[in-house]
Amino acid sequence: MLPLSSRLRPARHALAGLALGLALVAGVAVPASADTDDTPDVRWSVTPANESGPDGRTFVENELDPGESVDDYFAVRNVSDQTVEFALLAADGFYTSTGRFDILPAGEESVDAGTWISVPETVTIDAGETAVVPFTITVPEQAEPGDHAAGITASIVSVQESEDGTAVGVESRVGFRVTTRVTGEITPSATVDVVSGDYSLSWNPFRPGEATITFRAENTGNTILLAEGTVSAAGASTAFPAEGERTLELLPGDSRDITVVVEGVWPLFVVPASVVVTPTVVTMNGDSATIEPVTADTVVWAVPWPQLIILAGIVLVVWAIVWGRIRSRRRLESMLEDAKAAGRREAESAADVS
C-alpha cells in the first residue's frame, strides 16, 4: 500500500482541494536488504515541488482540456546515510476496500490517468540529498470529461528472508496523488442498494437489540464524490461515517460495501430499514455542492424470542393460577354437594325411624 493519507474532511468544512488528493505524510523506513541486523535503513519522502524544491503541496490537481498538457515537478528526498537508486512509477489510482488510496503495482498495466503521466524510470540520490524530478501530464484528445485519479511513487526493492529461508524481494514505495479533471460535461450521480440486513437480540429481554445493514454505494457519475448519510431502522438511526472514521470517497465508477449498525431497535418481527446517502461534489477550487440524496429500503426479520418466551411464561403462570382457582372452586362445590347429600340422607333416616 502507498503510505498515503487523506486530506479529506467533511464537505461542510469547505476546505479547498478536498476529495481531490491523498498525499504523503512522512517518509517510510524499510531495510535496503536483510542480510544482517547492521544493514542501514533507507528512508525517503516524495512530495510535489517546483523547480527549486518542495512547494508545500501534498497532492497535484489540474483541470485540463482534452489534448492539453502541463509540466510539473516532484521532490524525492533521501534521508538515509547511503546513496540510493529509486524506481519511479506513475499509475492509475484506486481505493482499497478499507478506503485507502493506492495505485496499481508496476506489474499491472494502467489504462487511464496513469498513462497520461510521463516520469523518468529511475533517480539516484546521494545520502541526505533531494532531487527535483520533472514530469508531464498530457490528456488524450479522446479523454472522457470528469475526474481521473493516478499517483506517482518512488520505490526500492528490499530483500527479506522468509520463514523457510527463501529470499523474497519486497517493494516499498512512497508517493502522492495526482488528480486530473478533464473539462466537458460534468455529471455527478450515485446509487445505493441494500445488500443484506440482520438483527441481533439483546441478552436482556427488556432492552432493544441492534440491526446491522450492509449496503452498496456506487458512483455512477464522472466526478469524485464524498458520501455520508444515515441508516434508520424502526425509529432508530445511525449516521455514517462515524466520528473518527475516514470519509467515504468514491472515484467515478467505484462502488463500496458499507456496514452500519443501528442500536436501540426493538424486535417487532418485521423491522423496516432505510438507507439515505447524501453525495457531495467537491470542485478543483474547493467549492462543494450536495446532489440529490439517494435512498434504499428493506426489511429485517426480528423475531423477539426472549420476549415471546417471557410472555409464554407469564401466560403459563396466569393459566396455572386460573386453573388452580377453577379446580379449587370445583372441589369446594363438590364438597358442598357431598355435605348436602349427607344431610339429606340423615334426614331421610330420621324420618324412617319415627
Secondary structure, DSSP 8 states (H G I E B T S, - for coil): ---EEE----GGG--TTTTS-EEE-S-EEEES--S-TT--EEEEEEEEEETTEE-S-SSEEEEE-TT-EEEEEEEEEE-SSS-EEEEEEEEEEEE-TTS-EEE--TTS---SGGGGEE--SEEEE-TT-EEEEEEEEE--TT--SEEEEEEEEEEEEEEEE-TTS-EEEEEEEEEEEEEEEE-S-----EEEEEEEEEEE--SSTTS-EEEEEEEEEEE-SSS-EEEEEEEEETTEEEEES-TTS--EEE-TT-EEEEEEEEEEE---EEEEEEEEEEEEEE-TTS-EEE---EEEEEEEEE--HHHHHHHHHHHHHHHHHHHHHHHHHHHHHHHHHHHHHHHHHHHHHHHHH-
